[in-house]
């Protein structure tokens, strides 16, 4: 069973603050480097896709169970769909992929198709 929920968060204020403090070019680089956090916080909908085991070979073969969640986000006027790995506390730990879209309809279609 797939679950889709509406979150209703946004972080455009943070994007504008970054631009004001660092300028457009540096702000874009910061947003790209921290894409997992920005897109996770700016998500409008999410869809649970299942569990995934993450192995840490540096820590004596320790494993961590993560959730695979596709997200629909709107950030700075653009729509994005991405696939995140989320820990048990609800924090996104990795962004596996993302795609930008010009309109919400195309992005929502991709959210449903995400695997």
N, C-alpha and C positions, 0 to 999 in steps of 0.2 A: 504494500500500500504506500502510495506517495502522499506526502503532506505538503500543502502549500499554505503559507501564512502571510499575512500582511504585517509589516514591521512599523513603517512610518517614521523613520529617522532621516536626518539629513545632516550634511556637514559642509554646505556651501559657505557658511560663515568662516569656517577654518580655511577654506581655499582662498577666500577674499583677504583674510588676515595674512596668509602666507604671501600673497601677491603684494600687499601693501608693505610688508616688512622686507621681503627679499627681491621683489621684482618678478615679472612674469616668467622669465626663463628659469631662474633658480627655483621658483615655486613649482613649476612643471616637473623639474627633476626630482624635487622632494616628494611630490605626489606620486610619481612613477616608482620611486624607490620604496615608498610606503603604501603601494597600491592595495595590498591586502587589508590594511587597516582602514584606509579611506573608503574603499568599496564596501567593506563589511559594515562600517558605521553608516554609510549612505544607502544601505539596502532598503528597498521598498517592499520586496517580497522575497521569500526563500522557499526552497523545495528540498526536502530531505531525500537523499538518494541511497543511503545505506551506510554501513560501517566499513572502516578500513583499518588494518593493523599497520602501525608504523614501527619499524625496527630501528633501534639505536645501537649499532655495532660497536661504537666506542665505549658504551656503558655496559659491557658484559652481556650483550645480546638482549638488553631490556626492550620491552615492547610497550606501545601505548595504543589504545583503541581510540580512533578518531571518527567523526561523522563526516560524510561527504555531503555537502550542501551546495546546491546551485542557487545563485543569488541574482536578483534584478535590482540594480542600483541606478540612481540618477545623481550625477556629480557634475557640477558646473554646466548644467544645461544639456548634457549628453547622457544617453542611456547606455548601460553596460550590463552584460550578462557574464558571470564568471562561475568557476567551480572552486570552492574552498574546502580545506580540511579544517575541522573545528574540534577543539578539545572538549573534555567533559564539563568544563566550566563555562562553555559558550563563547570562547575566544577563538577567533580565526588564527590559525598558525601558519597556513600556507595557501597561496593562491596558485592553483594548478594552471588555469588559463582564464583569459578574459577577452571579450569582444565588444567593441563600441557599436552603437546603433544611433541613427538619426531620429527614429521615432519609437514610441513606446510599443506599438503593435508588433513590430519586427522583433523587438527585444523580448516581449512576452512569449512570442512563438518559439524563440530560441531557448527560453527558460524551460518550457515544456519539453523540448527536444533534448536538453542536456542530459548526459549520462555520466 
